[in-house]
């Protein structure tokens, strides 16, 4: 969340940043928030002044009575009663103003980092790195949604029978490939210094607000009404919320966590060939890396996290490219995001498999996540996270890019985990 003092002191910078996102009515909304904030502060000052006057009158009443000035004391009492009525009115007005301010304030997304370019959508993203050549398959090559039927490894019809569309059932070598990827990603993260966390997959409203999913993505999350709990869209949410209302010692930064969880997204309105098969699911598996960082080092860490994810893709022998997202394609909470996409040779298209983002203080402000320096002063930390990796499109690419007439070859790095080298 953008702090109000930042909005006041850096108004033009915030407005220009939000315009990079093509955020609708950025200038109007920012100025409206500031106007409401001014009314709130004016009401608070007025209320404080009246309370001070009431305290002063209350102390004087005893003195007046003690000195036999009953008439003046009664007059002071009446003034005090009138002021009490006014304070009640002001308190109601202040409460309503604060609620309106909150509703408007939380609608403001993060301001993009200076290196992020303006843009409306995916077509404006910058390609930072791409392969010199792409794999080519014979005309007879099949997309993964046909391969999984041929080898009976993932069943969408059974998923529909049990839950509905977008909930596949993994079988036999398909299930083992899933488990192999999860264990491989976790082992690699441990080697890179990440501490494994196994968090809950249900979160409360406070957790959703802390990382910025609420209220922004309320409609995209599954909600258990009776218990007022949400199914997580990513492990980022529970893992980052481990540090809500926490003060971390500066010497302990950065904190590096990794976690595997199933993830749940309603993806309302998704349809068409681009979301066929494993390309977009309501439930999927993902390994997530999260870092809590010192502000002076967070962009260095973002680069390191991006390189780490690229290293995983190289070990899996998958062709990939790296994009730096433009303002209009970034998530609500992000200040800067890299996307990693793998090439699907059968579909002849790029598939996003990871987003690595620096949120700067946006999440930490909501979380009240701070670090204490050597002088015992508290500062707001930076938070970062990345998919390392999301499984569905990785599986799709492995199946499609490695298909042969004899079966689907398993990447060499995974064979110790799968215990087989081919799906046939």
N, C-alpha and C positions, 0 to 999 in steps of 0.2 A: 504494500500500500504506500502511496506517495504521502509523505508527511505534510501536514497543513503548512508548517513553516517553510517547507520547500516550495509549495505552491505560491506562498506569499512573496518569498525572496527571489524565486527564479521563475516567475510567471511566464515570461517570454520564452525561456528555454523549454519549459514544460509544454507550452502550446506548440512550439515548433517541433518538439519531439513527437507529440501526439499526431501532428500533421503528417509525419513520416509514415505513420501507421494508416493514414487515411481514415483516422478515427472520426466518425461523424460529429460535426458541431463541436470540435475540440475547444475552440476559443470560447464559445458560448457557455459550454459546460464548466470549464475551468473558472470563468468569471462569475458564473452563478454560484459555484461552490464557495468562492472567496467572498461573495456578497452575503451569503448565508452565514459564513464563518464570522464575518464582521458583525452581523446582527447578534450572533451568539455571544461574541465577546462583549459587545455593548450591553446586552442584557445581563451578563455575568457581573460586569462592573457596577451596573445600577443595583443589582441585587446585593452585591458585597457592600456597597455604600449604605443601603437601607439597613442591612443587618448591623453594620457598625453604628449607625445612628440609634438603632433600637437598643443595642448594648449600652450605649452612652446614656440614653434616657432611663433605662432600667436601673442603672447604678445611681442616677440622680434622684430617683423617686424616694429611695430610702433616706437620703440626705435631706430632702425637702420635708418629708414627714417628721424626721428627727428634729428639724429646726422649726417645726410648727407651721410650715407653709403648705397647709393642706390643699388649698385651692390650686396652687401651682402644681402640686403633686398629682391632683386629679386630672388636671389639664395634660400633664405628661403621660399619665396612664391612657387617656383617650387618644393622644397622638400615637402612642405605642400600639394600641389596638388597630388604628387606621393603617399603620405601617405593616402590621401583621397581615392584614387583608391584602395589601398591595404586594407583599412578598409571596403570598400564595398565588396570586395572579401571575407574578413574574416567574415563579417556579414552573407553573404550567406552560407559560410561553417559552421559557428556556428549554424545557423538556421537548416540546414540539419542534422547536428550532433545531435541537441536537439530533432528533430522529430524522428530520428532513435532511440535515447536513450529512448524516451517516449514509442515508439512501443514495444521495448524489455522489458522495465522496468515493464509495466503494465501486462505483461504475467506471472510475478512471483507471485505465491500464497503466502498466509500467512505461517509463520513457525509454526509448531505444538508446543504446550506446552510440557514441559519436561515429563509430565506423560502420554502423548499420545504414544502408541506403534506403531512401524512400521507395515505396512501391505498393501496388495494390494487391498483388497476389503472387502465386507460384511462378508465373511467367517472368516476374521481375527479380527473382532470386539470383544471386551471384554464384557461378560455378568456380569453386576454389581449386578443385583438383578433379581430374577425370582420367580414365585409362587411355592409353594410346591406341588400343584396339579392343573390339568387343567380340565375344565368342559367337560363332555361327553354327547353327544346327541344321541338319538336313530338313527338307520340306516335310518329311514324315514325322518330325518331332512333335510331341504332344505337350499341351499345357498341363500344369500340375493337377487340375481338376479331373483330367482324364487319366493321368498316371496313377492317382490314388485309387481309382476304381480298378484299373488294370492289375495293380499289385495288392489290392485289398488292404490298404494300410491306414486310410482315414475314411470315415463314413459320415457323410452329411445327412443322409436319410435317417439313420439311427438317431442322430442328434436332434433332428426335427421331431422324431417320435417321442423322445424323452423330454425335450425342452422347447425347441423351436428353431427357426433358421438362425444361423450364426453360432451354433453350439456344436462343433464337430466331435465325433468320437474317434479317438486314435487307437489303432489296433496293431498287435504284433510288432513288426519292425517299425511301424509308424510311431507307436508308443515308445519303443526303445530309442528311436532317433530323438524324440522330444526329450526324454530323460538324459540322453547323452549330451545334448546341447546345453541343457540346464547345468549339469555337473561340470561340463567344460567351462562354461562362462563363470561359474562360481569359483572354480579352481584358479582360473586366470586372474580373477579379481583379487583372490587371496594372495597370489604371488605379487600383485601390484600394491599390496599394503592395505586393502580394504577389509574391514571387519564385517563378517557375515551377521546379518540380522534376520530373524524370522518373525515378521510383525503380524498383527491381526489383519484380516482382509475386510473387516467392517470398521467404519470410522464414525465418530459423532460429528455434529454440525461444526463444533469448534475446530476440529482437525481439518475439515473441508475448507473452512474460512482461512485457516492459518496458511495454507499453501496456495490459496487463490482459486480453488475449484468452485467454491461457493462465494457469492451467489452467481458467478459468471457462467458456470457449466452445470447448474442445477438440473436442467432438463436432460443432460446427457448421462446422468448417473442413476443407477438403480437404487431405489429407496425402500427400506423396510419400514412401512408406516408405523406399525404398532410400537416398535422399539426406537423409532426416529434415528436409524442408523443407515449409512450409505455403504454399498459395496464399492471397494476402491477401484479407481480407474488405472492406478499405477502404484507401485511400492513407494514411489517418491513421497506420497502423502503420509502414510503412517511413519515412515522412517524419519522424514524431516520433522514431523511433529513430536518425535522423541525429545526434541530440544526446545519445545514450546515452553516459555516462561523460565528458561534456563540461562544462567550466566556461566560462560566457559572461560577458563583461564587462557590468556593469550598464548602461553607456552604450549598448550595442548592443540593449537590449530596447525594444520588443518585436521579436521575429523573426517575420516573416510569410511563410509558404510556401503555394504552391498546387500541386496536381498532379492530372493526369488519369490514371486507370488503369482497366482492367477490374477488376471485383470478383467474388469467388466465395464463395457461401454455400450450404452443403448444405441448409439449411432443412428438416431432417428432420421428417417428420410433417405438413408443410404440405399442406392440401387444402381443397376447398370453393370456393364461388363467389367468396368475398372474395379469393382468390389466383388468380383466372382471368386468362388473357392476360398482360399486362405487369405486373399487380399484384404478383406476386412471382416472382422468377427465381433460378436458380442462378448465372448469369453476367450481369452488367450493367455498364454504364459509369457512371462518377461522377467529378465534379470535387470535390476536397476542399480546404478551407482549414484551415491549422494555424497556431496562434500559440504562441510561448513568451513568457510575460509576467511582469512584476514582480507579486508577490502583492498589492500595494496597488492595482493597476490592473486586475486580471483580470476583476472583475465589470463594470467600465466597458467593457472590451473585449468581454465576452460580449454586452452590449447592442448594441454597435457591430456585432458579427458578425451578430446577429439582424436588425438593421435592414438590413444589407448584403444578406442573403439575401432579405428582403422586397422590397428594391429590384429584385432580379432577377425576382421573380414579377410585380411591377408592370410591368416592361418587357416581359414576355411576355404581359401583359394577362390573367393568370389569376386568378380569384377565390381568395382564400386566407384562412386564419385562423391565429392563433398560439396555441399551448398552452404552459403551463408544466407540466411533468410532475410528478405527485405522487411521493412517495417510493417507492411500490410499482411504478411504471411506469418508473422510471429505470434506465439501464444500470448494471452492476456498478461501473464506475469513476467515474461521474459524481457531482459534488456538486450540480449544477443543470443542467437541460436545457430548452431551448425546442424544440418541434416546430413545423414549418411544414407545413400541409396545404392541398392545392388541392382545389377542388370539381369532381367529375366529374359533369357535368350529365346524361349518358346513364345512368350507374350510380346517380345520385342519392345519392352518398356522398362522404365526405372521404377523400383519399388522402395519406398522409404522404410528403413529398418531401425533407424536410431535418430533421436533428437538429443543434442547435448546443449544445455542452456545455462547461462549465468543470469540469476534473478537480482543480482546486487542486493540491495536492502529491502526489496519489495515484499518478499515473504517474511523476512526477519522482522520487519516492522509489525506485521500482523501477528507474528508468533511471539513477539517480545523476546527475541533471541539476541543475546548480547555476549560480548567477551570483555574481560577485565584486563587492563594493561598493567605494567609493572608499577605504575603510580596509583593503582587501585581505582582508576577511572573506567567507567563502563562505556562501551561503544557498540553500535549495531554491526553484527556480522553480515557476511555475504553468504548466500546459499547457491549451490549448483547441483544439477542432476543430469543423468543421461541414461538412455536405454543401452544395455550392454549384455545382451541384446534382446529385442522383441522376436519371438520365435516364428510366428506364422509365415511371414514373408521370407525369412531365412530358409525355412523348410521348403517353401515354394521354389526358391531359387536353386537350392541344392538339388531338388528333384528334377527340375527342368534343365539346368545347365549340365548335369552329370548323367543324363540318360544316354544309354547305348542300346544296341540290339540285344545285348545279353542281360540288361538290367540297369539299375541306377547305382553308380559308384558312390561310395561314401568318402568324404574328404579324409585324407590320411590322418589328420590330427584327431579325428573323432573315432577312429577304429578301436583304440584301446577302451573307449567308453561304450561303443555299440557292441563290441565283440563280433562284429561281422563287417565285411568290406563291400558288400553289394546287396541291394534289394532286388530279388528276382522271384 
